Amino acid sequence: MSPHTNDRELRHAAREFLYIDSRMAPRTASGRIRLDSADAMQENFQALFVTCLMSSARLRHPVEHPETPCLPGIQGYLNCIISRPEALEIHTNTAARIASRIMPVLYSGQRVSGIPGLRLIDHNRRRLRLIHRPTGARLDLIESSCGDWMTTKEMRVLLNRETGWHLRDGREPLWRQDKVTAMEEPFAELWARRACTPLRSAIMTRAMSIWYKSDIYPAWTWPQPGQPHPCLGWDISKGSPNAEEIGHLLTKSAIRIPHARYEAASRNSGLLILGDGTVQLLSA
């Protein structure tokens, strides 16, 4: 198959499975679409971010909000996800709302919710620019439905409205601090580099194919005693893809993770492998 045909297949798959218009997609020097372009530190953040979003009310992430789980709900607000060398771009119709859910807040002087170390750099009428201080990684939340009425000032008003609850009941918005605070430092293991970090980062850039195209909502769990691999598991219902099908999507389709392979144990369980990193896919 010629490089031109391969690129055409990837452009079509990026649009169909990831909702990325080919005009928006990052490209290699030769002009081919490139889905993974993050450096090591950006990968560390993307790996953390995907475990935050792939959680659930039952399997809560350690930085989930204490009252009402809201990190998994972010999935429903996304239009597309694009990994660029300088930033992970999240295109959405609710940029300010997503920011309010992921920027860190301190509860009662001891409980941190949101992503520790995440800070707002600046914003304009349609883009909120954030940085994760511990890794130096960038996250841009881009308002897809930005009309002519929206101005930089209007975006700020909207952000203030969405983050108003950060100041209630003695809470402290840590994202207003320039440096990483002592309350956030104990969470360093969440973005520490692991063997499965590149694999999780690649899953982050392909998450739309799982949530929207496949209509499943997996939750991430780290290995329990006696279990050798972290797990990405989901409830399977009539018509939803099983682990073998998702394994094929991530390793054999046009949007496959380069150099990744899948070893099926059954139709509902198998190992997704990239280098030394492994993740068990489990559809129950």
Beta strands, then each sheet from edge to edge (+ up, - down):
strand 1: 78-83
strand 2: 88-92
strand 3: 105-107
strand 4: 111-113
strand 5: 118-123
strand 6: 127-132
strand 7: 137-143
strand 8: 172-173
strand 9: 219-221
strand 10: 231-234
strand 11: 261-266
strand 12: 269-274
strand 13: 277-283
sheet 1: 1+ 2- 7- 6+ 5-
sheet 2: 4+ 3- 8+
sheet 3: 9+ 10- 13- 12+ 11-
end
